[in-house]
């Protein structure tokens, strides 16, 4: 499994915006798993997951790690192709601005749904962190901030001891230049 997979296709980006597909990627990123075991972890019907798994497989975001005949069919185990997925810089500078906008909106809409749900169902022990800001920085400061962000991403998620309880968290991070107007 690679450390980082660059998302270079708008269809791959759209797939990553779907909360269920993102949950499947999380399951397959933690350990190789079958659709049946992923269904159990996600508390979803197995039949509901097959088309989502096929879409992730066809897009090259997951891979089959092994297969085994099972009662007239083939049981397959899957894992993600990388620990982390990053959008390639050139992906959002294509000849079709409308397609780019749709892809970005899809990703942000998926994060919006999760964030609003977290705000509605606040857990006092783990309150959501939500920040939006603007800042004036030099190109060198921006480069340093991006570098620190990637170092932090490379360290996360950190290795979790088997005996400790875990919680699922989501995050969206975007650094972008504002127009000069």
GUGUPA-387241 format. One record per residue (C-alpha): residue in one letter; x, y, z; residue number from 1. Coordinates in steps of 0.25 Angstrom, whole numbers, plus 2048, in hexadecimal, padded with zeros to 3 digits. Layout:
BEGIN
{pake "A"; {X; Y; Z}; NUM}
...
//
This chain:
BEGIN
{pake "X"; {800; 800; 800}; 1}
{pake "X"; {805; 80E; 7FC}; 2}
{pake "X"; {806; 819; 806}; 3}
{pake "X"; {7FF; 823; 7FD}; 4}
{pake "X"; {7F6; 822; 7F1}; 5}
{pake "X"; {7F4; 82E; 7E9}; 6}
{pake "X"; {7E6; 830; 7E4}; 7}
{pake "X"; {7E7; 834; 7D5}; 8}
{pake "X"; {7D9; 831; 7D1}; 9}
{pake "X"; {7CC; 839; 7D4}; 10}
{pake "X"; {7C5; 82C; 7D5}; 11}
{pake "X"; {7CE; 827; 7E0}; 12}
{pake "X"; {7CC; 834; 7E7}; 13}
{pake "X"; {7BD; 833; 7E6}; 14}
{pake "X"; {7BE; 825; 7EC}; 15}
{pake "X"; {7C6; 82A; 7F8}; 16}
{pake "X"; {7BB; 834; 7FA}; 17}
{pake "X"; {7B0; 829; 7FD}; 18}
{pake "X"; {7B0; 827; 80C}; 19}
{pake "X"; {7AD; 818; 80B}; 20}
{pake "X"; {7B8; 816; 801}; 21}
{pake "X"; {7C2; 81E; 80A}; 22}
{pake "X"; {7BD; 814; 815}; 23}
{pake "X"; {7C1; 808; 80D}; 24}
{pake "X"; {7CE; 80E; 80A}; 25}
{pake "X"; {7D1; 810; 819}; 26}
{pake "X"; {7CD; 801; 81B}; 27}
{pake "X"; {7D6; 7FC; 810}; 28}
{pake "X"; {7E1; 806; 814}; 29}
{pake "X"; {7E2; 800; 822}; 30}
{pake "X"; {7E3; 7F2; 81E}; 31}
{pake "X"; {7E0; 7E9; 812}; 32}
{pake "X"; {7D1; 7E5; 813}; 33}
{pake "X"; {7C6; 7DF; 80B}; 34}
{pake "X"; {7B9; 7E5; 808}; 35}
{pake "X"; {7B2; 7DD; 813}; 36}
{pake "X"; {7BC; 7E2; 81D}; 37}
{pake "X"; {7BA; 7F0; 819}; 38}
{pake "X"; {7AB; 7EF; 819}; 39}
{pake "X"; {7AC; 7EA; 828}; 40}
{pake "X"; {7B6; 7F6; 82C}; 41}
{pake "X"; {7AD; 800; 825}; 42}
{pake "X"; {7A0; 7FA; 829}; 43}
{pake "X"; {79B; 7FA; 81B}; 44}
{pake "X"; {795; 7EF; 813}; 45}
{pake "X"; {79F; 7E7; 80B}; 46}
{pake "X"; {797; 7E9; 7FE}; 47}
{pake "X"; {797; 7F8; 7FF}; 48}
{pake "X"; {7A6; 7F8; 7FF}; 49}
{pake "X"; {7A9; 7F0; 7F2}; 50}
{pake "X"; {7A7; 7FB; 7E8}; 51}
{pake "X"; {7AF; 805; 7F1}; 52}
{pake "X"; {7BB; 7FB; 7F2}; 53}
{pake "X"; {7BA; 7F9; 7E3}; 54}
{pake "X"; {7BB; 808; 7E1}; 55}
{pake "X"; {7C7; 809; 7EA}; 56}
{pake "X"; {7CE; 7FD; 7E3}; 57}
{pake "X"; {7CB; 802; 7D5}; 58}
{pake "X"; {7D0; 810; 7D9}; 59}
{pake "X"; {7DD; 80A; 7DE}; 60}
{pake "X"; {7DB; 80E; 7EC}; 61}
{pake "X"; {7DB; 800; 7F2}; 62}
{pake "X"; {7E1; 7F3; 7ED}; 63}
{pake "X"; {7DE; 7E4; 7EF}; 64}
{pake "X"; {7E8; 7DE; 7F8}; 65}
{pake "X"; {7E4; 7D0; 7F8}; 66}
{pake "X"; {7D8; 7C7; 7F3}; 67}
{pake "X"; {7D2; 7BA; 7F8}; 68}
{pake "X"; {7C7; 7B1; 7F3}; 69}
{pake "X"; {7BB; 7B1; 7FC}; 70}
{pake "X"; {7AE; 7AA; 7F9}; 71}
{pake "X"; {7AE; 7AC; 7EA}; 72}
{pake "X"; {7B3; 7BA; 7EA}; 73}
{pake "X"; {7C0; 7C1; 7ED}; 74}
{pake "X"; {7C3; 7C8; 7FA}; 75}
{pake "X"; {7CC; 7D4; 7F8}; 76}
{pake "X"; {7D5; 7DC; 802}; 77}
{pake "X"; {7D7; 7EB; 7FF}; 78}
{pake "X"; {7E1; 7F5; 804}; 79}
{pake "X"; {7E3; 804; 800}; 80}
{pake "X"; {7EE; 806; 7F6}; 81}
{pake "X"; {7F4; 811; 7FF}; 82}
{pake "X"; {7F4; 815; 80E}; 83}
{pake "X"; {7F0; 823; 809}; 84}
{pake "X"; {7E9; 82A; 7FD}; 85}
{pake "X"; {7ED; 838; 7F9}; 86}
{pake "X"; {7E7; 840; 7ED}; 87}
{pake "X"; {7F2; 842; 7E2}; 88}
{pake "X"; {7F4; 851; 7E0}; 89}
{pake "X"; {7F1; 851; 7D2}; 90}
{pake "X"; {7E4; 84A; 7D4}; 91}
{pake "X"; {7DC; 856; 7D6}; 92}
{pake "X"; {7E2; 85E; 7CB}; 93}
{pake "X"; {7DC; 857; 7BF}; 94}
{pake "X"; {7D5; 85C; 7B3}; 95}
{pake "X"; {7C7; 85A; 7B9}; 96}
{pake "X"; {7C5; 864; 7C5}; 97}
{pake "X"; {7B7; 85E; 7C6}; 98}
{pake "X"; {7BC; 850; 7C9}; 99}
{pake "X"; {7C6; 856; 7D3}; 100}
{pake "X"; {7BB; 85D; 7DA}; 101}
{pake "X"; {7B2; 851; 7DB}; 102}
{pake "X"; {7BD; 849; 7E0}; 103}
{pake "X"; {7C1; 853; 7EB}; 104}
{pake "X"; {7B3; 855; 7EF}; 105}
{pake "X"; {7B1; 846; 7F0}; 106}
{pake "X"; {7BD; 845; 7FA}; 107}
{pake "X"; {7B8; 851; 802}; 108}
{pake "X"; {7AA; 84C; 802}; 109}
{pake "X"; {7AE; 83F; 808}; 110}
{pake "X"; {7B6; 846; 813}; 111}
{pake "X"; {7AB; 84F; 816}; 112}
{pake "X"; {7A1; 844; 818}; 113}
{pake "X"; {7AB; 83E; 822}; 114}
{pake "X"; {7AE; 84B; 829}; 115}
{pake "X"; {7A0; 84F; 82B}; 116}
{pake "X"; {79D; 841; 831}; 117}
{pake "X"; {7A8; 843; 83A}; 118}
{pake "X"; {7A3; 850; 83F}; 119}
{pake "X"; {795; 84B; 841}; 120}
{pake "X"; {79A; 83F; 849}; 121}
{pake "X"; {7A5; 846; 850}; 122}
{pake "X"; {7AD; 83D; 859}; 123}
{pake "X"; {7B2; 844; 865}; 124}
{pake "X"; {7BE; 83C; 867}; 125}
{pake "X"; {7C2; 83E; 858}; 126}
{pake "X"; {7BC; 84B; 853}; 127}
{pake "X"; {7BE; 84E; 844}; 128}
{pake "X"; {7C9; 858; 840}; 129}
{pake "X"; {7C4; 862; 836}; 130}
{pake "X"; {7CD; 86D; 831}; 131}
{pake "X"; {7CD; 876; 824}; 132}
{pake "X"; {7D7; 881; 823}; 133}
{pake "X"; {7DE; 88A; 81A}; 134}
{pake "X"; {7EC; 88F; 81B}; 135}
{pake "X"; {7F7; 897; 815}; 136}
{pake "X"; {803; 88F; 813}; 137}
{pake "X"; {810; 88F; 80B}; 138}
{pake "X"; {812; 885; 800}; 139}
{pake "X"; {81D; 87F; 809}; 140}
{pake "X"; {814; 87E; 815}; 141}
{pake "X"; {809; 877; 80D}; 142}
{pake "X"; {814; 86D; 808}; 143}
{pake "X"; {818; 86B; 817}; 144}
{pake "X"; {809; 869; 81B}; 145}
{pake "X"; {806; 85F; 810}; 146}
{pake "X"; {813; 857; 813}; 147}
{pake "X"; {80F; 857; 822}; 148}
{pake "X"; {801; 852; 81E}; 149}
{pake "X"; {806; 847; 815}; 150}
{pake "X"; {810; 843; 821}; 151}
{pake "X"; {804; 842; 82A}; 152}
{pake "X"; {7FB; 83A; 820}; 153}
{pake "X"; {807; 830; 81E}; 154}
{pake "X"; {806; 82E; 82D}; 155}
{pake "X"; {7F7; 82C; 82D}; 156}
{pake "X"; {7F0; 824; 831}; 157}
{pake "X"; {7FB; 820; 83B}; 158}
{pake "X"; {7FD; 811; 83F}; 159}
{pake "X"; {7F2; 80E; 849}; 160}
{pake "X"; {7F4; 804; 854}; 161}
{pake "X"; {7EB; 7F8; 852}; 162}
{pake "X"; {7E5; 7F9; 860}; 163}
{pake "X"; {7E1; 808; 85F}; 164}
{pake "X"; {7D3; 80C; 85B}; 165}
{pake "X"; {7D3; 814; 84E}; 166}
{pake "X"; {7C9; 81E; 848}; 167}
{pake "X"; {7C7; 822; 839}; 168}
{pake "X"; {7CA; 830; 835}; 169}
{pake "X"; {7C9; 837; 828}; 170}
{pake "X"; {7D1; 844; 823}; 171}
{pake "X"; {7D1; 84C; 817}; 172}
{pake "X"; {7DD; 855; 815}; 173}
{pake "X"; {7DF; 85F; 809}; 174}
{pake "X"; {7E9; 86A; 807}; 175}
{pake "X"; {7E6; 873; 7FB}; 176}
{pake "X"; {7EA; 880; 7F6}; 177}
{pake "X"; {7DF; 88B; 7F7}; 178}
{pake "X"; {7DD; 894; 7EB}; 179}
{pake "X"; {7E4; 8A1; 7EC}; 180}
{pake "X"; {7D7; 8A9; 7EC}; 181}
//
